[in-house]
């Protein structure tokens, strides 16, 4: 038998699964708070590891309200879902089926935790609409009438601060019951899920085992309630793992990433436990560097548990402030580190998009929850509200706020992965709207992570005191990190070592046009040995050429050799910083511009666009006709519609399949009054919109 230490504080119980407009399976949280007398540290409420001959067994029951008449193929009415017996394995094994709770905890723990269970083989119909606590009371009553021996679910007891495995002879409290409801309206008083059964009093079974009453998790209570039954199997596994995580860590949530993210939404987490969570449960021991310039190889984080813990300051290994470095190669289906960008908020079990080296900064690392922020490869910023975006029907009032990077904030700034960026219309609004490099605004899920979050060779290879993101944590540190390849990093602990590295990648390159000439601006690099910047231009997709050079005091460049009034010219610009030793940084993200005077372009051929674009109409303002140019990178069904500012559809200009290429359509507003109109493009899951002004 094995003992497991359990410490005792808990605050806030949250959970999972509500839908948000225009995308499914958003996760929200329920909350409560509890403080146990005498507690001064965070701990676990259920065992997190098992030794040979041990296991943690749960009981899962599926329930439906009699009033539920919603048709859905994921879980058909009046029967168990087709995947009912594929959520958890029945017996301990050296290998578990994928997309099960058993496999999830086996992979998260690197084989240290056998999590198994039984599925009650009948659907329980709850006859009356009621809150989830009362519904659970009814469900347990039905179980009591039909299960002869409840000792199967009592295998652990808590004594003198330790968990002890005692098969079928624990403490007479049921270890864990999960009640999964198919669907329910507001009467259930549960948005998604919660780590409690919320029984009004203890329920004692016919053979004297106890389903503990009360609300918050404890060493004797063991229950999870979910109404996320229509979410699909993979989402439900992550949802239930998150809920059980409250019994392993405590009732609150971490702030970014990992299994236990809950502020503002758990669904923005990364499905798999992060390095802090896995280390807290004793599943991994991160490597702590001790020498300046030391090299560490990192295997895939999920499969190997490899991670680096860099104390801040470097020479204090017991510091509760530190960096955690993880290599997400996305070799495991449970590595959902990126769900934004082209993934559009969905889980993807085969993609490697978003793979790379992730750097998290942990403060208050000895507590639960710690504060977690990301040192994103595309920078940390202050964000500024710049107006409203017409998101179309289905969103609150049809609009969302637009935010832009207003300034570098190396210390406390947020990356575009941070979700709540703006207090808008009397509530905090998530960052759903982003502007691409072409200047086009569109609804994205980039706050769920995109390809620019991780460090990768060729994109961003450096984290230094002067980079953005930087190694600043509440002040200056001497720590730097450099990628040697996509599996190997060097960690530096002195300013001299950092100065010997190339300068950091320039950030926030922007392009405007003055008198038909492109004008570049960017954020200043702050390396003390900075010399200046090289300017590069590519014309119509050809190899970039050195265009010019400016000293470090200048952060603007006008390209007088380019004339944007010439139709069909396409310019891409990048810059590199240079230090006094002539070392060059990686190139900045590119900015692009096409001729302002429109040229009607159709067909595909060799000049196929690399992205979907809906250009600003020309002319604008217009009377009464204007031209809408758009680019299609892959053939698909194209829809272009025009709306008024209240969201009413005016006309559908296009609803047909288009080949990859550049296209145009004319809009005639001769029968419409003056005013602002919105036009939208939808193709292959991509959507965006623009405003245009009709002046008569």
C-alpha positions in Angstrom: 0.0 0.0 0.0 1.0 3.5 -0.6 0.5 6.8 1.3 -0.2 10.0 -0.4 0.1 13.4 1.3 -3.1 15.5 1.2 -3.1 19.2 2.2 -6.3 21.0 2.7 -7.4 24.4 1.4 -9.9 25.0 -1.4 -11.5 28.1 -2.9 -13.7 28.4 -6.1 -15.1 25.4 -7.9 -15.4 25.9 -11.6 -16.1 23.8 -14.6 -17.0 23.3 -18.2 -19.1 23.5 -21.4 -21.4 26.3 -22.7 -21.6 27.3 -26.3 -20.5 30.7 -27.5 -21.8 32.4 -30.6 -20.8 30.9 -33.9 -18.6 28.2 -32.5 -19.5 25.2 -30.4 -18.4 23.9 -27.0 -17.3 26.9 -25.2 -16.5 26.2 -21.5 -17.6 28.4 -18.6 -17.3 28.0 -14.9 -19.4 27.7 -11.8 -17.9 29.1 -8.6 -18.0 28.7 -4.8 -15.4 29.2 -2.1 -14.4 27.2 0.9 -11.5 27.6 3.4 -10.8 24.7 5.7 -9.7 25.7 9.3 -6.0 25.5 9.9 -5.1 25.2 6.3 -2.2 27.3 5.0 -1.0 25.5 1.9 -2.7 24.0 -1.2 -3.0 20.3 -1.7 -4.9 17.4 -3.2 -8.3 16.0 -2.2 -8.0 12.7 -4.0 -4.9 10.5 -4.7 -3.0 11.4 -7.9 -0.7 8.4 -8.1 -1.1 4.6 -7.7 1.4 1.9 -7.2 1.3 -1.7 -8.4 -2.0 -3.4 -7.4 -3.6 0.0 -6.8 -6.1 2.0 -8.8 -8.6 4.8 -8.6 -12.1 3.5 -9.7 -15.0 5.8 -10.5 -18.6 5.2 -11.4 -20.2 7.0 -14.4 -23.9 7.3 -14.9 -25.7 8.9 -17.9 -29.0 10.7 -17.2 -31.7 12.5 -19.2 -34.5 14.8 -18.1 -37.9 13.6 -19.2 -38.6 17.0 -20.7 -35.5 16.8 -23.0 -36.7 16.5 -26.6 -33.7 17.9 -28.4 -32.6 15.7 -31.3 -28.9 15.2 -31.7 -26.8 12.4 -33.3 -24.0 12.8 -30.7 -26.3 11.4 -28.0 -29.7 10.2 -29.4 -32.7 10.6 -27.2 -33.7 8.0 -24.7 -30.6 5.9 -25.0 -27.0 5.8 -23.9 -24.5 7.6 -26.2 -22.7 5.3 -28.6 -19.4 6.2 -26.9 -20.8 5.5 -23.4 -18.5 2.6 -22.6 -15.5 4.2 -24.2 -14.9 7.1 -21.7 -13.1 5.0 -19.1 -11.4 1.6 -19.0 -12.8 -1.0 -16.7 -9.5 -2.7 -15.7 -5.9 -1.7 -15.0 -3.7 -2.1 -18.0 -0.3 -1.2 -19.2 -1.9 0.6 -22.2 -5.3 2.2 -22.4 -7.6 3.0 -25.4 -7.1 6.6 -26.7 -9.7 9.3 -25.9 -10.5 7.8 -22.5 -10.0 9.2 -19.0 -7.8 6.2 -18.2 -5.5 7.0 -21.1 -5.5 10.7 -20.4 -4.3 10.3 -16.8 -1.9 7.5 -17.8 -0.3 9.8 -20.3 -0.3 12.9 -18.1 1.2 11.0 -15.2 3.7 9.1 -17.4 2.3 5.8 -16.1 2.0 6.8 -12.5 -1.8 6.9 -12.1 -4.2 4.1 -13.0 -7.6 5.8 -13.3 -10.4 3.2 -14.2 -14.1 3.0 -13.8 -17.5 1.4 -14.5 -20.4 2.7 -16.6 -23.9 2.1 -15.3 -25.6 0.4 -18.2 -29.0 2.0 -18.1 -30.0 5.6 -19.0 -31.7 7.2 -15.9 -34.6 9.4 -16.8 -35.2 12.2 -14.3 -39.0 12.8 -14.3 -39.1 16.4 -13.1 -37.2 19.5 -14.1 -35.1 20.5 -11.1 -31.7 21.8 -10.1 -28.7 19.5 -10.5 -28.4 18.7 -6.7 -32.0 17.4 -6.6 -31.6 15.6 -9.9 -28.4 13.9 -8.5 -30.4 12.8 -5.4 -32.9 11.1 -7.7 -30.2 9.5 -9.8 -28.4 8.1 -6.8 -31.7 6.7 -5.5 -32.1 4.8 -8.8 -28.5 3.5 -8.5 -29.2 2.4 -4.9 -32.2 0.4 -6.2 -30.1 -1.5 -8.8 -26.5 -1.8 -7.6 -26.1 -4.6 -5.1 -22.5 -3.9 -3.9 -21.2 -0.3 -3.6 -17.9 -1.4 -1.9 -16.4 -1.6 -5.4 -16.3 2.2 -5.3 -14.7 2.6 -1.8 -11.0 1.9 -2.2 -9.3 4.9 -0.5 -9.3 6.3 3.0 -7.7 9.5 4.3 -5.8 9.2 7.6 -3.5 11.6 9.4 -2.8 13.6 6.3 -2.3 10.5 4.0 -4.2 8.7 1.4 -4.2 4.9 1.9 -5.4 2.3 -0.7 -7.6 -0.3 0.9 -9.5 -2.3 -1.7 -13.3 -2.4 -1.1 -12.6 -1.3 2.5 -11.8 2.4 2.5 -13.7 4.9 4.6 -17.2 3.9 3.5 -17.5 7.1 1.4 -17.9 6.6 -2.4 -14.6 7.7 -4.0 -16.1 9.3 -7.1 -19.4 9.4 -9.0 -19.7 11.2 -12.3 -23.3 12.1 -13.4 -23.4 13.1 -17.1 -26.6 14.8 -18.2 -27.5 14.7 -21.8 -29.0 18.2 -21.9 -30.9 20.6 -19.7 -32.2 24.1 -19.6 -31.7 26.8 -17.0 -33.6 25.0 -14.3 -30.6 22.7 -13.7 -28.7 25.8 -12.5 -25.5 24.5 -14.2 -23.9 26.1 -17.2 -21.5 23.3 -18.0 -20.1 21.2 -15.2 -18.9 21.3 -11.6 -16.8 19.3 -9.2 -19.6 18.4 -6.8 -22.9 16.5 -6.6 -24.3 19.2 -4.4 -26.4 16.8 -2.3 -28.4 18.5 0.4 -27.5 15.7 2.8 -25.6 12.4 2.9 -27.2 9.6 1.0 -26.6 6.2 2.7 -26.9 3.2 0.4 -28.6 -0.1 1.3 -25.2 -1.6 2.2 -24.1 1.4 4.3 -21.8 3.3 1.9 -22.1 7.1 1.8 -22.5 9.6 -1.0 -21.3 12.6 1.0 -23.6 15.6 1.1 -22.4 19.2 0.7 -21.0 21.4 -2.0 -17.3 21.7 -2.3 -14.7 18.9 -2.9 -13.2 17.3 0.2 -11.5 14.0 1.1 -14.8 12.3 1.7 -16.9 14.0 -1.0 -16.4 12.7 -4.5 -18.6 13.8 -7.3 -18.7 15.5 -10.7 -21.9 16.8 -12.4 -21.9 17.6 -16.1 -24.5 18.8 -18.6 -22.0 18.6 -21.4 -23.3 15.4 -22.8 -23.8 16.7 -26.4 -20.2 18.0 -26.6 -18.7 14.9 -28.2 -16.4 12.3 -26.7 -13.0 14.0 -27.0 -14.3 17.3 -25.5 -16.0 15.3 -22.7 -12.8 13.5 -21.7 -11.0 16.9 -21.4 -14.0 18.4 -19.5 -14.1 15.6 -17.0 -10.3 15.6 -16.6 -10.6 19.3 -15.7 -13.3 18.6 -13.2 -11.3 15.8 -11.5 -8.4 18.2 -11.5 -10.2 20.2 -8.9 -9.8 17.2 -6.6 -6.1 17.0 -7.4 -5.2 20.7 -7.1 -8.0 22.7 -5.5 -11.1 24.6 -6.4 -9.6 27.6 -8.2 -8.2 27.9 -11.7 -4.9 28.9 -13.2 -4.8 32.0 -15.4 -3.4 30.7 -18.7 -2.9 27.3 -20.3 -2.8 23.8 -19.0 -5.6 21.6 -17.7 -6.9 23.9 -15.0 -7.2 27.2 -16.8 -10.5 28.8 -15.9 -10.0 32.6 -16.2 -11.9 33.6 -18.2 -12.7 30.3 -19.9 -11.4 26.8 -19.2 -11.8 26.0 -22.9 -8.8 28.3 -23.6 -6.5 25.8 -21.8 -4.3 23.3 -23.5 -6.1 20.1 -22.6 -3.0 18.4 -21.3 -1.6 19.4 -17.9 1.2 22.0 -18.1 4.6 21.5 -16.5 3.6 23.2 -13.3 0.6 20.9 -12.9 2.5 17.7 -13.7 5.4 18.7 -11.4 2.9 19.6 -8.6 1.5 16.0 -8.7 5.0 14.4 -8.9 4.6 13.2 -12.5 7.7 15.1 -13.7 10.8 16.8 -12.3 11.8 19.7 -14.5 15.5 20.3 -15.3 17.0 23.3 -13.4 20.0 24.8 -15.2 23.0 25.8 -13.1 25.6 27.1 -15.5 25.8 30.0 -17.9 25.4 28.7 -21.4 24.3 25.3 -20.5 22.5 23.2 -23.2 19.3 21.2 -22.6 17.6 18.8 -25.0 13.8 18.7 -24.9 11.7 15.8 -26.1 8.0 16.2 -26.8 6.6 17.6 -23.6 3.5 15.4 -23.4 5.2 12.1 -24.2 8.4 12.6 -22.3 7.6 15.2 -19.6 10.8 17.1 -20.4 10.7 20.6 -19.1 13.2 23.3 -18.0 12.6 25.3 -14.8 14.7 28.5 -14.8 14.6 30.2 -11.4 14.3 34.0 -11.2 16.9 35.0 -10.0 19.0 32.3 -11.7 21.0 31.4 -8.6 18.0 30.8 -6.4 16.6 27.3 -7.2 14.0 27.6 -4.5 12.5 30.8 -6.0 8.7 30.7 -6.5 9.1 32.9 -9.6 10.5 31.1 -12.6 10.3 30.3 -16.3 9.0 26.9 -17.4 10.1 25.8 -20.9 8.1 23.1 -22.8 8.6 21.6 -26.3 5.2 20.9 -27.8 5.9 18.8 -30.9 2.2 17.8 -30.9 3.0 14.1 -31.1 0.1 13.3 -28.7 -3.7 13.8 -29.3 -3.9 15.3 -25.9 -1.6 18.2 -26.9 -4.1 20.8 -27.9 -1.7 23.7 -27.3 -3.0 25.7 -30.3 -6.6 26.0 -31.4 -6.6 29.4 -33.0 -5.4 30.4 -36.4 -6.7 28.1 -39.2 -8.0 25.6 -36.6 -10.8 28.2 -35.8 -11.3 27.1 -32.2 -11.6 23.4 -32.9 -9.7 20.4 -31.5 -7.5 18.7 -34.1 -6.0 15.3 -33.2 -3.5 15.1 -36.1 -2.1 18.6 -36.8 1.3 19.8 -35.8 0.3 23.5 -36.2 1.5 25.5 -33.2 4.4 23.2 -32.4 7.5 24.7 -30.9 9.1 25.8 -27.7 6.7 27.5 -25.2 7.9 29.7 -22.4 5.7 30.3 -19.4 6.4 32.6 -16.5 5.2 31.4 -13.1 4.8 33.7 -10.1 3.6 32.4 -6.8 4.7 29.0 -7.9 4.4 27.3 -4.5 0.7 28.2 -4.3 -2.4 27.0 -6.1 -3.3 28.6 -8.3 0.0 30.2 -9.4 -0.1 33.1 -11.8 0.8 32.0 -15.3 1.7 34.2 -18.2 3.2 33.4 -21.6 6.4 34.7 -23.0 5.1 34.6 -26.5 7.4 34.6 -29.5 5.3 37.4 -31.1 5.6 39.8 -28.2 3.9 41.3 -25.2 1.9 44.4 -25.6 -0.5 47.0 -24.3 -3.7 46.8 -26.2 -5.9 49.7 -27.3 -9.6 49.7 -28.3 -9.9 51.2 -31.9 -13.6 50.7 -32.7 -16.3 48.2 -33.3 -16.3 45.3 -35.8 -19.5 44.1 -37.4 -19.4 40.4 -36.6 -22.8 39.6 -38.1 -25.9 37.9 -36.7 -25.4 35.6 -33.8 -23.1 37.8 -31.8 -24.2 40.2 -29.1 -25.7 43.2 -30.8 -23.9 42.0 -34.0 -20.6 43.8 -33.0 -17.3 43.0 -31.3 -14.5 45.4 -30.2 -11.3 45.8 -32.3 -8.0 46.1 -30.4 -4.5 46.7 -31.6 -1.0 46.6 -30.1 -0.6 50.1 -28.9 2.9 49.8 -27.3 5.5 47.3 -26.3 5.2 46.2 -22.6 8.0 43.8 -21.9 7.2 43.5 -18.2 3.5 43.2 -17.7 2.1 43.2 -21.3 -0.2 40.6 -22.7 0.3 38.5 -25.9 -2.5 38.0 -28.4 -3.1 34.6 -26.6 -4.6 36.5 -23.6 -8.3 36.6 -24.1 -9.9 39.4 -22.1 -8.3 42.5 -23.6 -10.9 45.2 -23.4 -13.7 46.5 -21.1 -16.3 47.2 -23.6 -20.1 48.0 -23.4 -20.0 47.4 -19.6 -18.4 44.0 -19.7 -15.0 42.4 -20.4 -14.9 41.1 -23.9 -12.6 38.5 -25.3 -10.2 39.2 -28.1 -12.1 37.6 -31.0 -11.2 40.1 -33.7 -7.7 40.4 -35.2 -6.1 42.4 -38.0 -4.0 40.4 -40.4 -0.8 41.5 -42.1 -2.9 42.7 -45.1 -4.7 45.1 -42.8 -8.0 43.1 -43.0 -10.0 42.6 -39.8 -11.6 39.2 -39.2 -13.1 37.1 -36.4 -10.5 34.6 -35.2 -9.9 32.2 -32.3 -6.3 33.4 -31.9 -6.8 33.9 -28.1 -6.8 30.1 -28.1 -3.2 30.1 -29.4 -1.8 30.5 -32.9 1.4 29.6 -34.8 3.2 32.7 -33.5 3.1 31.8 -29.8 6.0 29.3 -29.7 9.7 29.9 -30.4 11.0 28.2 -33.5 14.1 28.3 -35.7 13.7 30.9 -38.3 10.8 32.7 -36.6 12.0 33.7 -33.2 15.0 32.1 -31.5 15.8 34.5 -28.7 14.5 35.5 -25.3 16.7 38.2 -23.8 16.3 41.2 -21.4 15.8 43.3 -24.6 13.6 41.2 -26.8 9.9 41.3 -27.0 8.7 39.1 -25.3 11.6 39.6 -22.9 13.0 37.9 -19.9 11.7 40.8 -17.8 9.7 39.6 -14.8 8.8 42.4 -12.5 12.0 44.1 -13.4 15.2 43.2 -15.2 16.7 39.8 -15.2 20.0 38.5 -16.6 18.4 35.4 -18.1 18.5 34.6 -21.8 17.5 31.7 -23.9 18.6 30.8 -27.5 17.3 28.0 -29.6 20.1 25.8 -31.1 17.5 23.8 -33.0 13.8 23.0 -32.5 14.7 20.5 -29.7 17.7 22.1 -28.0 18.0 25.4 -26.1 20.9 27.2 -24.4 20.2 29.1 -21.2 22.4 32.1 -20.3 22.6 33.8 -16.9 24.8 36.9 -17.5 24.6 40.2 -19.4 27.9 39.5 -21.1 26.5 36.3 -22.5 23.3 38.0 -23.7 25.3 40.8 -25.4 27.3 38.2 -27.3 24.0 37.0 -28.9 22.6 38.5 -32.1 20.0 41.3 -31.5 16.4 40.4 -31.1 13.9 40.3 -33.9 12.3 43.7 -34.7 8.6 43.9 -33.7 5.4 45.6 -34.9 6.5 46.6 -38.4 3.7 48.7 -39.9 3.2 50.2 -43.3 1.4 53.3 -44.4 1.3 55.2 -47.7 2.2 58.9 -48.0 2.0 60.5 -51.5 1.9 57.0 -53.1 5.1 55.9 -51.3 5.2 53.1 -48.7 6.3 54.3 -45.3 7.6 51.8 -42.7 7.6 52.2 -38.9 8.5 49.7 -36.1 9.1 49.4 -32.4 12.6 50.3 -31.3 15.1 47.6 -30.3 16.7 48.4 -26.9 19.9 46.4 -27.0 22.7 48.6 -25.7 25.0 47.5 -28.6 22.4 48.1 -31.3 23.7 49.8 -34.5 20.7 50.1 -36.7 18.4 48.3 -39.1 18.6 46.8 -42.6 15.5 47.3 -44.8 14.5 44.6 -47.3 11.9 44.6 -50.1 10.4 41.8 -52.3 8.6 42.7 -55.5 5.8 40.5 -56.7 7.0 37.5 -54.7 10.6 37.5 -55.7 13.6 37.1 -53.3 13.9 40.0 -50.9 16.7 42.5 -51.7 18.5 44.9 -49.3 16.8 48.2 -49.9 18.5 50.5 -47.3 19.8 51.0 -43.9 19.0 53.4 -41.0 20.8 54.0 -37.7 19.3 53.0 -34.3 17.9 56.4 -33.7 15.6 56.2 -36.7 12.5 54.0 -36.7 11.0 54.9 -40.0 11.8 54.4 -43.6 10.2 55.8 -46.8 10.5 53.8 -50.0 10.7 56.5 -52.6 11.5 53.9 -55.3 8.0 52.3 -55.0 4.9 53.9 -56.4 1.7 52.3 -55.2 -0.4 54.0 -57.9 0.9 51.6 -60.5 -1.6 48.7 -60.8 -0.7 45.1 -60.0 2.6 45.9 -58.2 2.9 43.9 -54.9 5.5 44.8 -52.3 6.6 42.8 -49.2 8.8 44.5 -46.6 10.9 43.1 -43.7 13.6 44.5 -41.5 16.5 43.1 -39.5 18.3 44.7 -36.6 22.1 44.9 -36.6 24.5 45.3 -33.6 27.9 46.8 -33.4 29.5 43.5 -34.1 27.5 43.3 -37.4 25.4 40.4 -36.1 22.0 40.4 -37.7 18.7 39.5 -36.1 16.1 37.3 -37.7 13.9 39.1 -40.1 10.7 40.8 -38.8 7.3 39.7 -39.7 6.6 41.0 -43.2 4.1 43.7 -44.2 2.7 43.9 -47.7 0.9 46.3 -49.9 -0.7 46.1 -53.3 -1.4 48.9 -55.7 -4.1 51.3 -54.4 -5.6 51.7 -57.9 -7.7 48.6 -58.5 -7.1 46.2 -61.4 -9.8 43.6 -62.1 -8.2 40.3 -61.6 -9.8 36.9 -62.3 -8.7 33.3 -62.8 -6.0 31.3 -61.1 -2.9 30.3 -63.1 0.5 30.4 -61.5 -0.1 33.6 -59.5 -2.3 32.0 -56.8 -2.7 34.1 -53.6 -1.4 32.7 -50.4 -4.3 33.8 -48.2 -8.0 34.8 -48.3 -8.3 38.5 -48.6 -11.3 40.9 -48.9 -9.9 44.2 -50.0 -11.3 47.7 -49.2 -13.8 48.6 -51.9 -12.8 51.1 -54.6 -13.7 53.8 -54.8 -14.7 54.5 -51.2 -16.8 56.6 -50.5 -18.8 55.7 -53.7 -21.9 56.7 -55.7 -23.6 54.5 -56.8 -21.2 51.7 -57.8 -18.0 50.3 -56.3 -15.7 47.4 -56.9 -15.1 44.7 -54.3 -11.8 42.8 -54.9 -11.1 39.5 -53.1 -8.5 36.7 -53.2 -9.2 33.0 -52.8 -6.2 30.7 -52.1 -8.2 27.5 -52.5 -11.2 26.7 -54.6 -14.4 26.7 -52.7 -18.0 28.1 -52.3 -17.7 31.8 -52.1 -20.4 34.0 -50.5 -20.3 37.8 -50.5 -23.1 39.6 -48.8 -23.9 43.2 -48.0 -25.6 44.3 -44.8 -26.9 47.6 -43.3 -25.5 48.7 -40.0 -28.4 47.0 -38.1 -27.4 43.7 -39.5 -30.1 43.2 -42.0 -29.0 41.6 -45.3 -29.3 43.9 -48.3 -28.1 41.6 -51.1 -26.1 38.5 -51.7 -23.7 39.4 -54.5 -22.0 36.0 -54.9 -23.0 32.4 -53.9 -21.0 30.1 -56.1 -17.8 28.1 -56.3 -14.7 30.1 -57.3 -11.3 28.8 -58.3 -8.2 29.9 -56.5 -7.1 33.3 -57.7 -8.0 37.0 -57.7 -11.6 38.0 -58.3 -13.9 41.1 -58.3 -17.5 41.9 -58.1 -19.4 45.2 -58.6 -21.9 46.5 -56.1 -24.6 48.8 -57.4 -26.3 50.8 -54.6 -28.5 53.1 -56.8 -31.6 52.0 -54.9 -30.1 52.5 -51.5 -29.9 55.6 -49.2 -26.6 57.2 -48.2 -24.9 55.5 -45.2 -22.5 52.9 -44.0 -22.8 49.4 -45.3 -20.9 46.2 -44.4 -19.8 43.6 -46.9 -18.7 40.1 -45.9 -16.7 37.3 -47.5 -17.2 33.6 -46.5 -15.2 30.8 -48.1 -13.9 27.4 -46.8 -14.5 28.3 -43.2 -12.9 31.7 -43.5 -14.9 34.9 -42.8 -14.2 38.6 -42.7 -15.9 41.9 -43.4 -15.3 45.5 -44.4 -17.2 48.7 -44.1 -18.0 51.0 -47.1 -19.6 54.4 -47.3 -22.3 55.4 -49.8 -22.5 59.2 -50.4 -25.2 60.5 -52.7 
